[in-house]
Amino acid sequence: MPVEILMPALSPTMEEGTLAKWLVKEGDTVTSGQIIAEIETDKATMEFEAVDDGVIGKLAVAEGTEGVKVNTLIAVLLEDGESADDIAAAPAKTAPAKAEAAKVEAAKVEAPKASAATPAKAAPAAPVADGKRIFASPLARRIAADKGLDLASLKGSGPHGRIVKADVERASAAPKAAPAAAAAPAAAPVAKAGMATGASAETVMKMFEGRAFEEVKLDGMRKTVAARLTEAKQTIPHFYLRRSVQLDALMKFRSQLNGQLESRGVKLSVNDFIIKACAMALQKVPECNTVWAGDRMLRLKPSDVAVAVAIEGGLFTPVIKDAHLKSLSAISAEMKDLATRARNRKLSPAEYTGGSFAISNLGMMGIENFDAVINPPHGSILAVGAGIKQPVVGKDGALTVATVMSMTLSVDHRVIDGALGAEFLAAVIENLENPMAMLA
């Protein structure tokens, strides 16, 4: 039976995408794992793999097509012995139920590469568990048999929950994976940007009749940023805590370290110290290492710190995982790599999702202080301003000059109360004003 290849959900926020380029044409023979297309999501351009062997019988969507909805048929793959005549003869398949679609989307977030969708009907030799047929591709069944894996114990990430090659390979690499935590309820649907609030485009355009203007089309990233930040301000009860930190000890320590690390090609930034300081503060005040999950909170064990990176047309928040365990030089190298690939839109979804906390640093652009919007489901975000020399009263009561940096912590009041947020911010400042202690 012909295999339907559907538009996949390649990021947590993707509802539609652009089929940027086909790397195959009708009549081409493809093998499992072969890259067959490039798809632009709201965040990046990603490669799309086939999960079965076969022949491309039909390309249903032309390359360059924008606004292709998730789970839309984009191509048909013919298996052994099938021809183009079988495509017309095959019964039409219905779109998966919402719950199944959500499960497919969640599974896609964990894998850097996408997988071609497979048919709802399994091969004749498909195994049965508890009286129910287990849907798996022929290749997945062969690999499972070779590895001695029970398909009934695997969770499929293909359309309609079908088990594909990637699922079996992940299971073979980690057969004794720890049980997953209870799944959080699905987040409330996000309104489309430009449709949730405010006047319509026609109404606004009438206000500027007779004035010269240019219409700027919203790309996928800008639509997503608009929708998510609208959701954040409408649904998250923000409050703000402001503190200043003196950076002179940190700047001196940073200069000494950079001099010693120069031969290794390492140059630490102030932002690297801020990431480390926040990661350690999340360990000291673990109640702040928490996210909101609908009808419960999830308290994280590791300090996974997201850092906002501005790119043309929007921003990414790549995540430094286990930042509390990493050295400053490791954080610096990882951050440089993530920032570079973010600007080239080459990050995988797994690299910019997760974490309980984020940092937005506009100090390098001369901004003295600002309030950042929380990126759900994070519990807080730290807005970092520029370090400015100003007069301060020293511990001995004498007037002196110090480099002072303003910080504002935006907090989700559902997750973190005022006293708790103040305790976390104090821990961050203690780390920054005593930087040598972060190496202990």
N, C-alpha and C positions, 0 to 999 in steps of 0.2 A: 504493500500500500504506500502511495507517495507520502513523503515526510514533509509536513508543513514547517517552514522556518518563519518564526514570528519575531517581530520587533521586541527586543528584550528590555527590561528595566535595568539600566547599568549604573544607577545611583539611587540613593534613597528618595530623592526629590523628583526623579525623572517621570514625567507623564507622557512626553513625546520627544522625538529626536529627529535629527537630519541624517538621512542615508548619504553620507558624504561621498563614498566611492565604493564601487564594486570591484573586487580584485579577481573575479571570475566572470565568465559569460555562459550563456545557455549552451548546454552540450559538454561543458567541461566536467571531467572526472575529479572529484575531491576526496580527500581522506580525512579521517578523524583528526582534529587538532590543526588542520590547515586553516589559515586566515583567509576568509572569503570576502570581508567587507570592512570598511571603516565607518563608524557611527559617531556623530557629534551629539553629546548629551548637553545638559545645562551647564556642565562643568569642564568637560574635556572631550577630545577625540580619542576613541578607543577602538581597539581591534576586536573583530568578531570571528569566532572560530566555528567550524563544523564539528559536531560530535559524532557523526556517523559517516561511513563511506557511502558514496553514491555518485550520481550524475545530476548536475544542475538541469532540471527540466524546465524551469520557468523563473524569470526574475519579475516579480509582481510589482515592484516599486523601482522606478528609475533613479539612478544616482543623482544626487543634488536635491532630491525631494525633501522639503522641510515639513515639519509638523506631523510626522508619522507617529500615530498613537502607539503606545505600548500594547503588545499582543496583536498588532495588525499583521496580516500575512504579508511577508516581503519576498519570499521565494519558495520554490518547491523542489525537494530533492527526490530523485528517483532511485529506488534500490534495484538490486540485481533482477534482471528479467523484465523490468518495467519500461514503458515508453511514454512519450508525451500524451498518447491516447488515454493512458490511465489517469491523467490529471483531471480530464473532463469527466471521466467515469466515476472518480472517487467521490464519496458523499461529502458534502460541506461540513466543516467542523465548527462548533460553536465556541465562542470565547470562554475561557475558564471563569469560574465563579470568583467573586471579589476576594474571598478568603484565600483561594488558591493563588490568585494573582499576587496578593500581598506576600504569600510564602515564597513565591518565585523571586519577587523583588528583594526580599530580605536575604535570600541565599546569594543573589548576585552581588550584593555589597561586599561579601567576604572574598570574592574572587576578582583579581585584577583584570582578567580577560573574560569576555562574554562567550556564551555558548549558543550555538544554533538550536532553535527549538525543535522538538521532536513530536511525533504524532501521539494522540491520546490512546490509540490502539496499540497494544504491545505485540511483540512477535509471538508466534504460536507456542514457542517453548517457554514462555514467561512463567516463573515460579508462582506458587500460590501460598499465602500465609493467612491463617485464621479464616479460610474460606474466601478470601479476597485476592484477586489477581494483583501481582506486583508488576508495575509498569517499569521496564528497563530497556535500554537500547541493547541490541545484540552485542555490541562491543563491550558495554558495561557488564553484561552477563558473562562474557568470555573472561574478562579480567578478574571478575569476582571468583569464578571457578578456579582460575590459576592461583589466586591468592588464598583460596579456602575461606572466603568471606560469605556470610549469610546475608543475602540481599534484603531479607525481612528486617534486618537490624539497621539498614541504611535509610537516610532521608533524601529523597530526590530533589534536585534543584532545577530540573527541567520543567517545561510547561506541564500542567496538570499533575505535578509532583513526580514526574518520570525520573528514574535514576539514570544518570549519564556517566560518561567516562570519568569526569572530574570528581564526582561523588565517590566512586570506587577507589580512585587513586588517593584521595584524601583519607579515606578509611584505612587503606593499606598502610599509609604512612603513620597513622595514629589510631590503631585499633582500639586502644583503651582510653579514649578521650574522656575527660571529666564530664559528668552530666551537666547539661546546660541549665542556666538559671531560669527561673520561671519567666516566661515571655511577658513583656509589658503590654498593656492594651494598646491597640493602634491609636496613633495620635489623631486628633480631630482633623478633618480635611482642611487643607489650606485653600483659601480663596484665591482665584486667579488675580494676578497683578493687574491693577487698573480697573477691576470689576468689583472689588469688595467695597470700596469707599470712594467718595469724591465724585466730581462731575464727569460726564461722559466725554469722550474725545471730541465729539461734534460740538458739545456745549462750550468746551474750552477753546476750540478753534474759532468759534464765532466771536469770542472775546477779542481775538487778535486779527479780525478781518481788516484788511487794508494795511497790515504791518507785515514786513518781510520776515519769514521764518522758514526753517527747514525741518521736516518731519524726520525724526531719528527712530528707526525701527528697533524694537526691543529684541535682543537676542535671548537665547535660553537662559544664560547666566543672569542677565539683568532682571528677567521675569522672576526667576527663582529668588534672587536677593530681595526684590520688592515684596514678593509674597511672604517669604519667611520673616522678614523684619516687621511687616505689617502684623503678621500673626503674633510675633514676639511682643510688640507694644500693646496689642489688644488683649492678649491672654495672660501675660506674665506681669504680676505686680512688682514692678521695679522699685527699689529704693537705693540710695547712693551714700557711700561712705568715703570721705576725703581725708587724705593724709599727705604730708610732705616728708621726704627722706633726704638726708644729707649724703652726698655721693663722694666726698673728698677721699675718704679711706678706700672706697671701691675703685675710684679712678687711679689712685696711686698703686694699689695692689694689681689692678689690671695692667698697668704699664709695666710693672715688674714681671708679671707672668708672660706678657707678650714678648718682652726682651729675651726671656729664657726659652720661649717656644718658637722664636723666629726661625731657627735652623730646621724646625720640623714643618715649616710653612703654615703654622697655626696663628691666627690672629683673633683673639676673643673680642666680642662686642659687648657693650653694656647690656644689650638684650639677652645675651647668653647667660649673664649673671641673674637677670630678672627671671628667666625661665627656671633656672636652678633654685633660686630663692623661693619662688612660688611652689615648685614641686615639693621642696622640703617643708614648706608651711602647710601644704595639704596633708603631709604625714603627721605633722605636729598637731593639727586641728582636723582630724579625720572626718568630723561631722560636716565639714565644708566640702568634702570630696564626694558630693552627692548630686544626683540628677532627679528631675521630676519625671514620673512615668505614669501619668494619668490618675490612677487611684492608689499609687504607692510611690515611695522613693527608693532609688537604687544607690547604695553607698559603695563606692569603688574602693578596692584595696590599693592598686598602684596609682601613682601620680601620672596621669596621661594629660599633658598640657597642650592645648591647641593654641596656635599663634596665627593671628591674622596677617595675610600677605596680600598686598594690593597688586592687582594685575589690570591690564587694559580692559575696561568694561565691567569690572567687578572685583571680587576678592575670593581667596581660598582661606581656609583655616586648617592647614596641615597639623597633624598631631605628633608631638614628641612623646612616644610611649615609654613608660618606666623612667621618666626624666629624673626622679629622685635617686635612681641607681647609677646614672651616667655621669661621667666626668664632664667638666666644662668644655674640654677640647672635643669630646664626643658629641655633646649637644651642639657645639658650634659647627662641626662638620655636617651633622645630620640636618641642621636648620638651613645651612647654605644649599645643600642638595635639594631639600624639599622646596625651598623658595625658588630655586632655578627651574625645577620641573613644574612648579605651580605656574610660573610666568609663561612657560611653554605649553601649559595645559596637558601635561603628561602624567599627572598624578592618578593613581587608581583610587576608587572610592574608599577602600580600606585605609588609605593614607590621610583622608581628610574627614573621616567620621569618627565619633567616639570622644572620649575625654569628658570631664565634668566641669572644666574651667578653661577660660581662654584669656589671652593677652592681646591687646591692641595698642601698639606703640606708634604714636604720631609725633613723639618728641624729636625724632630724627628729621622731621619736616618742619620743625620750628613751632609746633603747637604746644602752648604752655599747659593747658589742661582742657579736658573735654569729658563728656559722658558717653560711654559705649552702650550699645544695645545688646542684650543677652542673646546668644545664638542657641535656641532650644535644641536639645533638652538640658543644656548646661545650667548649672546653678548660679554661676556668677561669671563676670568678665572684668578684667583689670585694664583700665584706660591709663596709659603712661604718657606723661608730658615731657617736655624738654628740661634738661638740667640747666639751670640759670644761676649765675653768680649773684648773690644778694647779701645784704647785711643781716647777720643773725647775732643773737646773744649767746655767747659760749657758756659752758658749764661753770666757769669761774665768774660769770656775770659780766665779763668784758665784751664789748662789741667787736665782732670780727666779720670776715667775709667767707661765705661757704657756697658750694655748688648745691643747689636745692632742686629737687625734682618733685613735681606734683603727681599724685596718683589718685584715681577715683575708682572705687570698686562698685560696680553695678551688681545688685544682688536680687535673686528671685526670693521674695519673702515667703513663698510657700515652702521653700527648702531650708533657707538660712535666716535666722532671726538677727536683729541688730547687734546684740552683744556678741553673738558667735562670729558674725562678719567682722566686727571690730577686733576680736581676738586673732582671726586669720590675718587681717591687714597688719596688725602689730607684729606677727611672726614674720611676715614678708619684710617689713622694715628692719627688724632685728637682723635678719640674714644679710640684707643689703648694706647695713651700716657696720657689720662685722663680717666682711666677705671671707676672711681666712678660715672662719669656723665652718664654712660650707665645704671645705676640703677635708675636714676631720672625719 
